[in-house]
Amino acid sequence: MKVRTRFAPSPTGHVHIGNMRAAIYNWLFARHHGGEFLLRVEDTDRERSTPEAIRTLLEAMDWLGLGFDGEALYQSTRMEAHLAAAETLLEKGLAYKEDKGGTGQGECVVFRMPGKDVSFDDGIKGTLSKAAANMQDFVIVRSNGTPVFHLANVLDDIEQEVTHVIRGDDHVENTFRHIALYEALGAEVPKFAHLPMIVNAQGKPYSKRDGDAFVGDFREKGFLPEALFNYLALLGWSPGDDREVMAREELVEVFTLERCQSSPAQVDLRKLTWMNGEYMQKLPAVEFEAICFHALGKEGIDPEPEYAQRVFALVRDRVKTVADIAPMVGFFFSGDFSYDEKAVEKKLRKEGVRGILQQVKALFEALPAFDEADIDRTLHGFVEQAGLGFGAVMPPVRIAVSGQQSGPDLAPLLSVLGRRQVLERIDRTIGAYLQD
């Protein structure tokens, strides 16, 4: 039997990371077994499933590298088949018509539950059962003639020959109904596996109120698709060892449903940010530089390439997301930068700082060459000679030339900026903050 999984979203304009994690698990399971990963767009809600919403979905999948096999199936094209199946069930006595609520607005088609207990072996949760007495008949075609999710979902899975349905555990109750529908339609029942919910720190379903919750949010914030894919794969699953940063090929090789946890998975954005930084570090220099140039271009900065490459090399090990780049390096490309006011109050507006900066400026002016080694030697010599300690000298110099309290090592930073820029910025800072 060839494994066939599917991702069956209802596009709304936003793609929640919980839905995308389900897609990733279906993709990994299919690829691990050499099977096929299918896409079905459940677009019967025409008000929400607009062309723009569908485009957003497809773009998110493409960005994450979730290629699907064959053509996407659009559920809206299947209504005739859904209604024909309902008629067949009516003819066999497995469904009946009823004016629900006595509204007089038309008759629904109601599926007749078979009156027996239903059990299935869930690939994650183990054996699940429900007594016949706790399962009621349910509507499969509304009074307006449109099929309900249950009928459409089952029929489309049959049409796509889906062998494994991997979805969120909010569908467990639906599965008991769906199994009855499969059997009534004379179709083979697929294997089911229900993923744990994604929750916040309080154990509640993770939503936009808790922070970034949609794939588009993470893309805009500068996360790499490889990092988000890796993180979501580990959100409720583990390889069985301490590996965390894993290439896609590694994930495919070791992914099994047996290693999925059945308890809710808690989102940790700090871990995602750390993981993204690890992926940034692994990028080839050319790719990292291209990302940096693009990030600066969005801010209207068009730097000289050779100078920019020196800047990018300085900050590479500090960048966690693409969004960090422009704020981190902007001062290299413009003297009109803003100062961190907290750093100014804590490190600049102190007795003696003006004199320290004036002395450092004089030493820099006297250097034969303004290179990293001479700058470092000069600063260390001044600290030792003045008996002030590095904390009294280095932070004021850094803030004076960058406006920031932290950043790359100071000597390389000053060397890249160049003597003229450093001297001008020290003067500017003294004039702005350290006048008598």
C-alpha positions in Angstrom: 0.0 0.0 0.0 1.4 3.3 -1.0 1.2 5.9 1.7 -0.9 9.0 0.8 -1.4 11.8 3.3 -3.1 15.2 2.8 -3.3 18.7 4.1 -6.9 20.0 3.9 -7.0 23.6 5.1 -9.9 26.0 4.8 -8.2 29.2 3.7 -9.2 32.4 5.6 -6.4 34.8 4.7 -4.1 33.7 7.6 -2.2 30.4 8.1 -2.0 29.5 11.7 1.2 27.7 12.8 -0.9 24.9 14.2 -2.4 24.1 10.8 1.1 24.4 9.2 2.5 22.0 11.8 -0.1 19.5 10.7 0.9 20.0 7.1 4.6 19.4 8.1 3.8 16.2 9.9 1.8 14.9 6.9 4.6 15.9 4.6 7.3 14.3 6.8 5.3 11.1 7.2 4.7 10.7 3.5 8.3 11.4 2.5 9.6 9.0 5.2 7.5 6.2 3.7 8.2 7.2 0.1 4.6 8.1 -0.4 2.6 11.1 -1.6 1.6 14.3 0.1 -1.6 15.8 -1.3 -3.3 19.2 -1.0 -7.0 19.7 -0.7 -8.3 23.2 -0.4 -11.6 23.1 1.4 -13.0 26.3 -0.1 -16.7 25.9 0.1 -17.0 28.9 2.4 -16.9 31.5 -0.4 -17.0 34.5 1.9 -13.8 33.5 3.7 -12.0 31.3 1.1 -11.4 34.1 -1.3 -8.8 34.0 -4.1 -6.5 36.1 -1.9 -6.9 33.8 1.0 -6.0 30.8 -1.2 -3.0 32.7 -2.6 -1.8 33.4 1.0 -2.1 29.7 1.8 -0.1 28.6 -1.3 2.6 31.2 -0.7 3.0 30.0 2.9 3.4 26.4 1.8 5.8 27.4 -1.0 7.9 29.6 1.4 8.2 26.6 3.8 9.1 24.2 1.0 6.0 22.1 1.4 5.7 20.9 -2.1 2.7 18.6 -2.8 2.2 15.9 -5.3 -0.1 16.2 -8.2 -2.7 18.9 -8.6 -4.5 20.5 -5.6 -8.1 19.4 -5.2 -10.6 22.2 -4.6 -13.5 21.0 -2.6 -15.9 23.5 -4.3 -15.6 21.4 -7.5 -16.9 18.3 -5.8 -20.4 19.4 -4.6 -22.2 17.2 -7.2 -20.3 14.1 -6.1 -21.1 15.0 -2.4 -24.8 15.3 -3.1 -24.9 12.2 -5.2 -23.4 10.2 -2.3 -26.1 11.6 0.0 -28.7 10.4 -2.4 -27.2 6.9 -2.4 -27.2 6.9 1.4 -30.9 7.9 1.4 -31.7 5.1 -1.1 -30.0 2.5 1.1 -31.9 3.7 4.2 -28.6 4.9 5.8 -29.8 8.5 5.9 -33.1 10.2 6.1 -34.6 13.7 5.5 -35.8 15.8 8.3 -37.1 19.4 8.8 -34.7 20.3 11.5 -36.3 22.5 14.1 -39.5 22.7 12.2 -38.4 25.9 10.5 -40.2 25.1 7.3 -37.0 26.2 5.4 -36.5 22.8 3.8 -35.4 19.3 4.8 -31.8 18.4 5.8 -30.3 15.0 5.0 -29.4 13.3 8.3 -26.9 10.4 8.5 -28.2 7.4 10.5 -25.6 6.2 13.0 -25.4 2.4 12.8 -26.1 1.9 16.5 -22.9 0.2 17.5 -19.8 1.1 19.4 -16.9 2.6 17.4 -13.2 2.0 18.1 -10.1 2.8 16.2 -6.3 2.7 16.8 -5.0 6.2 16.8 -1.4 6.5 15.6 -0.6 8.8 18.5 -3.2 8.3 21.2 -3.6 4.6 21.1 -7.0 2.8 21.1 -10.0 5.2 21.3 -13.6 4.1 21.7 -17.1 5.6 21.9 -20.3 3.9 22.9 -23.2 3.8 20.5 -25.4 5.5 23.1 -23.2 8.5 23.0 -23.3 9.1 19.2 -26.2 10.8 17.7 -27.4 11.0 14.1 -25.9 14.1 12.3 -26.7 16.3 9.4 -24.7 15.7 6.2 -26.6 18.0 3.8 -28.1 21.3 5.0 -31.6 22.4 4.2 -30.2 24.8 1.6 -28.7 21.9 -0.3 -25.0 22.3 0.6 -23.0 19.4 2.0 -21.7 19.5 5.6 -18.0 19.2 6.4 -18.4 15.5 7.5 -19.7 14.2 4.2 -17.4 16.3 2.0 -14.3 15.5 4.1 -14.8 11.8 4.0 -15.8 11.7 0.3 -12.8 13.8 -0.7 -10.4 11.6 1.3 -11.9 8.6 -0.6 -11.5 10.4 -3.9 -7.8 11.2 -3.1 -7.2 7.6 -1.9 -5.8 9.0 1.4 -4.4 6.2 3.5 -3.4 8.2 6.7 -5.3 11.1 8.1 -3.0 13.1 10.4 -4.8 16.1 12.0 -5.4 18.0 15.2 -7.0 16.3 18.2 -9.9 18.6 18.0 -11.1 16.2 15.3 -11.2 13.1 17.5 -15.0 13.3 18.0 -15.4 13.8 14.3 -13.4 10.7 13.6 -16.0 8.4 15.2 -18.7 9.8 12.9 -16.4 9.6 9.9 -15.6 6.0 10.4 -19.3 5.3 10.3 -19.6 7.2 7.1 -16.6 5.3 5.5 -18.3 2.0 6.3 -21.7 3.2 5.1 -20.1 4.2 1.8 -18.3 0.9 1.4 -14.9 2.5 1.5 -11.7 1.4 3.3 -11.2 3.3 6.5 -7.8 5.1 6.6 -5.4 5.1 9.6 -6.0 8.1 11.9 -3.5 10.0 14.1 -4.5 13.0 16.1 -1.9 15.6 17.0 -1.8 17.4 20.3 -2.9 21.0 20.5 -0.4 23.9 20.5 -0.8 25.9 23.6 0.5 29.0 25.4 2.3 29.1 28.8 -1.1 28.9 30.5 -2.0 25.7 28.6 -4.7 27.4 26.5 -4.8 27.2 22.7 -2.1 29.4 21.2 -3.5 32.4 19.4 -2.6 35.8 18.1 -3.1 37.2 21.6 -0.1 35.3 22.7 2.2 36.7 20.0 3.0 35.8 16.4 0.6 33.0 15.5 0.5 33.0 11.7 3.2 31.9 9.2 3.1 35.4 7.6 3.9 37.0 11.0 7.1 35.0 11.3 8.1 35.7 7.7 7.7 39.4 8.2 9.6 39.3 11.5 12.6 37.9 9.6 12.6 34.2 10.5 14.1 31.8 8.0 11.7 29.2 6.5 14.1 26.4 7.4 14.2 27.4 11.0 10.4 27.7 11.3 10.0 24.3 9.6 12.5 22.7 12.0 10.9 24.3 15.1 7.4 23.3 14.2 8.5 19.7 13.5 9.8 19.6 17.1 6.7 21.1 18.5 5.1 17.9 19.7 7.6 15.4 18.3 11.3 14.5 19.0 13.9 12.3 17.2 14.5 10.4 20.4 17.8 12.0 21.2 19.1 15.5 22.0 19.2 16.8 18.4 17.3 20.0 17.8 18.8 21.8 14.8 18.0 19.2 12.1 18.2 19.4 8.3 15.0 18.5 6.5 16.6 15.3 5.2 17.4 14.2 8.8 13.8 14.9 9.8 12.4 12.9 6.9 14.7 10.0 7.8 13.7 9.6 11.4 10.1 10.9 11.5 7.6 8.5 12.9 4.2 9.0 14.5 5.2 6.9 17.5 7.5 9.7 18.6 4.7 12.3 18.6 3.7 13.3 22.1 0.0 13.0 23.1 0.1 15.9 25.5 -0.2 19.6 24.3 2.9 21.3 22.9 3.8 24.7 24.3 5.1 27.4 22.1 8.5 28.9 23.1 9.3 31.8 20.9 12.7 32.3 22.6 13.7 28.8 21.4 12.5 29.6 17.9 14.6 32.8 17.9 17.6 30.8 19.1 17.1 28.2 16.5 16.8 30.8 13.8 20.1 32.3 14.9 21.7 28.9 14.5 20.4 28.7 10.9 21.6 32.3 10.2 25.1 31.2 11.3 25.1 28.3 8.9 24.2 30.3 5.8 27.0 30.6 3.3 28.6 34.1 3.4 27.1 35.0 0.0 23.6 34.2 1.1 24.0 36.0 4.4 25.2 39.1 2.7 22.4 39.0 0.1 19.9 38.8 3.0 21.6 41.8 4.7 21.6 43.9 1.5 17.9 43.1 1.0 17.1 44.1 4.6 19.0 47.4 4.3 17.3 48.1 0.9 13.9 47.9 2.6 15.1 50.7 4.9 16.3 52.8 1.9 20.0 52.1 2.6 22.1 51.4 -0.5 25.6 50.9 0.9 28.9 50.5 -0.9 29.4 46.7 -1.3 32.9 46.3 0.0 32.3 48.4 3.1 29.0 46.7 3.8 30.6 43.2 3.6 33.0 44.2 6.3 30.1 45.4 8.5 28.1 42.2 7.9 31.1 40.1 8.9 31.2 42.0 12.2 27.6 41.3 13.2 27.1 37.9 11.7 27.4 35.9 15.0 25.0 38.3 16.7 22.1 38.2 14.2 19.2 36.0 15.3 16.6 37.1 12.7 16.6 39.1 9.5 14.7 41.8 11.4 17.7 42.3 13.6 20.0 43.4 10.8 18.9 47.0 10.0 18.7 48.1 13.7 22.0 46.4 14.4 24.0 48.0 11.6 22.2 51.1 10.7 24.7 53.4 12.5 27.5 52.1 10.2 25.8 53.8 7.2 24.6 57.1 8.7 26.0 59.4 11.4 22.4 60.6 12.0 21.6 57.7 14.4 19.5 57.8 17.6 21.0 57.1 21.0 19.7 54.6 23.5 18.5 57.0 26.1 18.9 54.4 28.9 22.5 53.8 27.9 23.1 57.6 27.8 21.8 58.1 31.3 23.6 55.1 32.7 27.0 55.3 31.0 27.4 58.8 29.5 25.9 61.3 31.9 28.6 60.6 34.5 31.3 62.6 36.0 34.6 62.3 34.1 33.1 60.8 30.9 33.7 64.0 28.9 37.4 64.0 29.8 37.7 60.3 29.0 36.2 60.7 25.5 38.4 63.8 24.8 41.5 61.8 25.8 40.5 58.8 23.7 39.9 61.1 20.8 43.3 62.6 21.1 44.9 59.1 21.2 43.0 58.1 18.1 44.1 61.2 16.3 47.7 60.4 17.0 47.7 56.9 15.8 49.8 56.3 12.6 47.3 53.7 11.4 43.7 53.3 12.5 43.6 49.5 12.3 42.1 47.0 14.7 45.3 46.0 16.4 46.5 49.6 17.1 43.0 50.6 18.3 42.8 47.7 20.7 46.3 48.3 22.0 45.6 52.0 22.5 42.4 51.4 24.4 43.9 48.8 26.7 46.9 51.1 27.3 44.7 54.0 28.2 42.6 51.9 30.6 45.8 50.7 32.3 47.5 54.1 32.4 44.4 55.9 33.7 43.5 53.2 36.2 39.8 53.5 35.4 38.8 50.0 34.4 37.3 48.9 31.1 33.7 49.6 32.3 34.5 53.3 32.6 36.0 53.6 29.1 34.6 51.1 26.6 30.9 51.7 27.0 31.1 55.6 26.6 33.2 55.1 23.5 30.8 52.6 22.0 27.7 54.7 22.8 29.5 57.8 21.3 30.1 56.2 18.0 27.0 54.0 17.6 24.3 55.2 20.0 24.1 51.6 21.4 25.3 50.0 24.6 26.1 46.6 23.0 27.3 45.3 19.7 30.4 43.8 18.0 33.8 43.9 19.7 34.8 47.6 20.0 38.2 47.6 18.2 36.9 45.9 15.0 33.8 48.2 15.1 35.9 51.4 15.3 38.3 50.1 12.6 35.5 49.5 10.1 33.9 52.9 10.9 37.2 54.6 10.1 39.1 57.3 11.9 37.2 60.3 10.5 33.7 58.9 11.4 34.9 57.9 14.9 36.4 61.4 15.7 33.3 63.2 14.3 30.9 61.0 16.3 32.9 61.5 19.6 32.7 65.3 19.0 29.0 65.1 18.3 28.3 63.1 21.4 30.3 65.5 23.6 28.4 68.4 22.1 25.0 66.8 22.5 25.3 65.3 26.0 28.5 66.4 27.8 28.6 70.2 27.7 29.6 71.9 30.9 
